[in-house]
């Protein structure tokens, strides 16, 4: 199963979490956008994740695959934030870069 939708969704949820003050890591450690911009980036990445799945699998199956990968990305982010919060945010940018790479290859 292609993972570009899940990787984009992980980056989107990380951006949404960065918009909240209680989840935001201390300044200076990881460069993060402002909270207002992080919400917009997160929503855009989540919509992009769904569109990537629909593009890959068609409307019917793509919607299901997209929702499943979005849900799995949320679970992975929550588990990673409870274990290593800074690492969870640090993995968001490489996840997005890998999603872009996978989209460009296939």
Backbone bond lengths (Angstrom), bond angles and torsions (degrees), N, CA, C in turn:
res aa  C-N    CA-C-N  psi(-1)  N-CA   C-N-CA  omega(-1)  CA-C   N-CA-C  phi
1 X - - - 1.454 - - 1.522 108.38 -
2 X 1.311 118.13 132.40 1.460 121.20 177.38 1.532 110.77 -66.36
3 X 1.307 114.82 142.22 1.457 120.06 -174.09 1.523 113.96 -109.88
4 X 1.331 119.08 5.24 1.459 118.91 -175.91 1.533 112.51 -63.38
5 X 1.331 117.12 -33.88 1.466 119.68 178.31 1.528 110.61 -67.81
6 X 1.312 116.98 -40.77 1.462 120.69 178.60 1.518 112.58 -67.03
7 X 1.326 116.75 -37.93 1.464 120.04 178.49 1.531 111.27 -67.68
8 X 1.325 116.14 -41.21 1.465 119.33 176.91 1.526 110.81 -66.02
9 X 1.333 116.84 -36.85 1.462 120.36 178.59 1.530 110.56 -66.98
10 X 1.328 117.59 -38.70 1.470 120.83 177.07 1.527 110.15 -60.02
11 X 1.328 116.28 -45.69 1.468 119.82 178.70 1.532 110.63 -64.39
12 X 1.327 116.71 -36.15 1.462 120.08 178.11 1.522 112.52 -66.18
13 X 1.321 116.47 -43.74 1.466 119.17 177.99 1.519 111.75 -68.30
14 X 1.326 117.43 -33.56 1.466 119.91 175.94 1.525 110.39 -65.01
15 X 1.322 116.67 -38.89 1.466 119.78 176.85 1.528 110.78 -66.45
16 X 1.331 117.06 -39.58 1.465 119.69 177.43 1.526 111.03 -64.69
17 X 1.331 116.75 -39.20 1.466 119.77 178.10 1.524 110.73 -68.26
18 X 1.330 117.25 -33.71 1.467 120.77 178.76 1.523 111.28 -67.88
19 X 1.314 117.21 -19.66 1.460 120.54 178.52 1.526 111.95 -76.19
20 X 1.329 116.98 -17.62 1.463 120.82 179.86 1.518 110.04 -92.56
21 X 1.315 116.49 135.04 1.464 120.46 -176.75 1.523 112.98 -63.24
22 X 1.315 118.12 -36.18 1.461 119.02 -175.82 1.519 113.19 -75.71
23 X 1.324 118.32 -18.59 1.461 120.91 177.82 1.523 112.52 -100.16
24 X 1.292 117.16 -12.84 1.457 121.37 -175.35 1.527 110.29 -71.27
25 X 1.332 118.05 127.70 1.468 118.76 177.82 1.519 111.20 -69.23
26 X 1.316 115.52 166.02 1.466 120.13 -179.69 1.519 110.75 -60.49
27 X 1.338 117.09 146.20 1.468 119.15 -179.27 1.528 111.14 -65.38
28 X 1.314 115.18 149.88 1.441 121.05 177.10 1.515 114.14 96.54
29 X 1.303 117.54 -23.54 1.468 119.92 -178.41 1.530 111.36 -80.40
30 X 1.310 116.32 -54.84 1.465 122.15 -177.95 1.525 107.12 -127.24
31 X 1.323 118.03 127.27 1.472 118.25 179.65 1.526 110.70 -70.32
32 X 1.321 115.59 118.94 1.460 121.68 -179.58 1.517 110.09 -123.92
33 X 1.330 117.46 149.14 1.465 119.23 175.83 1.534 110.58 -72.23
34 X 1.323 115.66 165.92 1.457 119.92 176.28 1.527 109.41 -62.21
35 X 1.321 116.13 158.57 1.464 121.33 -174.53 1.530 111.93 -58.73
36 X 1.327 116.79 -40.34 1.463 119.86 -178.83 1.534 110.67 -64.29
37 X 1.314 116.74 -42.93 1.458 120.49 179.66 1.531 111.22 -71.83
38 X 1.330 116.59 -33.52 1.466 120.29 -179.03 1.524 111.04 -63.64
39 X 1.329 117.68 -36.77 1.467 120.08 177.43 1.526 111.10 -63.05
40 X 1.309 115.61 -45.19 1.467 119.83 179.13 1.512 112.59 -64.86
41 X 1.321 116.36 -41.72 1.466 120.60 177.95 1.519 110.07 -63.86
42 X 1.321 117.20 -43.13 1.462 121.05 -179.91 1.515 112.40 -63.02
43 X 1.320 116.82 -45.37 1.467 120.17 179.22 1.526 111.15 -64.35
44 X 1.322 116.72 -39.21 1.458 120.72 178.35 1.524 111.35 -64.98
45 X 1.324 116.80 -42.25 1.466 120.13 179.67 1.529 112.05 -67.66
46 X 1.322 117.49 -35.74 1.469 119.56 176.88 1.531 111.26 -67.14
47 X 1.322 116.65 -40.69 1.462 119.60 176.36 1.528 110.70 -66.11
48 X 1.326 116.28 -38.44 1.455 120.52 177.40 1.531 111.37 -63.64
49 X 1.323 116.76 -37.91 1.461 120.48 178.42 1.521 110.67 -61.58
50 X 1.299 116.67 -43.16 1.465 119.95 178.57 1.532 110.83 -66.44
51 X 1.312 116.67 -40.34 1.461 119.83 178.79 1.528 112.22 -66.12
52 X 1.332 117.10 -36.17 1.462 120.29 177.51 1.525 111.24 -63.22
53 X 1.320 116.28 -41.63 1.465 119.70 179.15 1.529 110.94 -67.73
54 X 1.319 117.29 -40.34 1.469 120.58 178.81 1.524 109.96 -66.08
55 X 1.315 116.75 -39.10 1.471 120.69 178.26 1.525 111.00 -63.53
56 X 1.315 116.69 -38.04 1.471 121.01 -175.74 1.527 112.20 -77.79
57 X 1.354 117.50 -41.41 1.458 120.92 -170.67 1.527 114.72 -111.69
58 X 1.304 118.91 -4.31 1.460 120.20 -174.70 1.524 109.62 93.10
59 X 1.314 116.27 172.42 1.460 120.73 -172.77 1.521 113.34 -66.53
60 X 1.317 117.84 -48.49 1.466 120.23 -173.86 1.525 111.70 -69.15
61 X 1.322 116.89 -57.10 1.463 120.10 -178.83 1.521 111.64 -72.46
62 X 1.317 117.27 -34.11 1.460 121.08 -179.50 1.513 112.93 -63.40
63 X 1.318 116.81 -36.15 1.463 120.00 177.57 1.523 110.55 -64.82
64 X 1.321 116.02 -43.67 1.474 119.83 179.68 1.524 110.60 -66.68
65 X 1.322 116.81 -46.87 1.465 120.83 -179.99 1.526 110.08 -62.64
66 X 1.313 116.88 -41.10 1.457 120.32 179.47 1.518 112.69 -62.95
67 X 1.324 116.54 -45.08 1.467 120.05 179.51 1.529 110.80 -64.89
68 X 1.330 116.54 -40.71 1.469 120.06 179.04 1.521 110.44 -63.75
69 X 1.321 117.61 -44.93 1.463 119.41 -179.31 1.524 111.78 -69.18
70 X 1.307 117.87 -33.02 1.462 120.40 175.62 1.531 109.85 -65.38
71 X 1.325 116.61 -42.97 1.475 120.13 177.95 1.526 111.62 -64.03
72 X 1.324 116.80 -42.96 1.460 119.93 178.66 1.527 111.93 -64.99
73 X 1.322 116.76 -37.58 1.461 120.24 177.51 1.525 110.70 -63.78
74 X 1.334 116.43 -38.24 1.465 119.62 178.32 1.524 110.82 -65.48
75 X 1.322 116.99 -41.99 1.466 120.30 179.31 1.522 110.94 -64.61
76 X 1.324 117.23 -43.45 1.458 120.96 179.38 1.527 110.76 -62.55
77 X 1.332 116.96 -41.85 1.467 119.50 179.41 1.523 111.16 -65.50
78 X 1.317 117.66 -43.00 1.469 120.42 179.90 1.522 110.69 -62.66
79 X 1.322 117.12 -43.83 1.461 119.53 178.61 1.525 111.66 -66.34
80 X 1.324 116.81 -39.72 1.467 119.71 178.70 1.525 111.43 -67.69
81 X 1.330 117.48 -36.95 1.466 119.71 179.69 1.517 111.80 -70.82
82 X 1.317 117.82 -28.32 1.460 119.05 177.87 1.523 111.29 -77.71
83 X 1.325 116.98 -21.79 1.454 120.40 -178.92 1.519 111.32 -96.56
84 X 1.332 118.15 -55.16 1.463 124.36 -179.64 1.532 109.04 -138.89
85 X 1.336 117.37 90.13 1.470 119.33 -174.83 1.530 114.32 -62.07
86 X 1.326 117.30 -41.22 1.472 118.50 -179.43 1.522 111.12 -66.94
87 X 1.315 117.19 -37.97 1.461 120.05 178.48 1.528 111.03 -67.05
88 X 1.314 116.66 -33.80 1.468 119.63 178.48 1.518 111.03 -62.77
89 X 1.330 116.75 -40.79 1.463 120.11 177.14 1.519 111.26 -73.75
90 X 1.319 117.05 -36.36 1.463 120.55 -178.51 1.525 111.71 -67.23
91 X 1.317 118.19 -26.52 1.462 121.64 179.90 1.526 113.14 -81.34
92 X 1.310 117.52 -10.72 1.469 120.18 -176.03 1.527 111.83 -66.84
93 X 1.306 117.58 -44.11 1.465 119.94 -178.30 1.531 111.73 -68.33
94 X 1.339 120.31 -44.97 1.463 118.33 174.63 1.537 113.00 -62.64
95 X 1.331 117.67 -32.91 1.461 120.19 177.11 1.528 110.50 -63.90
96 X 1.321 116.21 -41.94 1.461 119.92 178.76 1.525 110.50 -67.01
97 X 1.325 117.38 -40.94 1.469 120.81 178.76 1.528 110.66 -63.59
98 X 1.325 117.16 -40.31 1.461 120.44 178.22 1.530 110.87 -66.94
99 X 1.319 117.43 -36.61 1.471 120.38 176.84 1.514 110.42 -63.44
100 X 1.320 117.49 -42.84 1.456 120.73 178.09 1.526 110.46 -63.52
101 X 1.322 116.57 -41.08 1.456 120.75 178.19 1.533 111.46 -62.51
102 X 1.320 116.75 -44.01 1.463 120.83 179.44 1.525 112.05 -64.83
103 X 1.325 116.31 -37.73 1.467 119.69 178.79 1.515 109.78 -67.15
104 X 1.331 116.83 -39.41 1.459 119.15 -177.91 1.538 111.63 -72.10
105 X 1.329 117.57 -26.93 1.465 119.83 -179.81 1.522 112.12 -79.44
106 X 1.317 117.35 -33.18 1.469 119.34 -174.93 1.480 110.33 -116.64
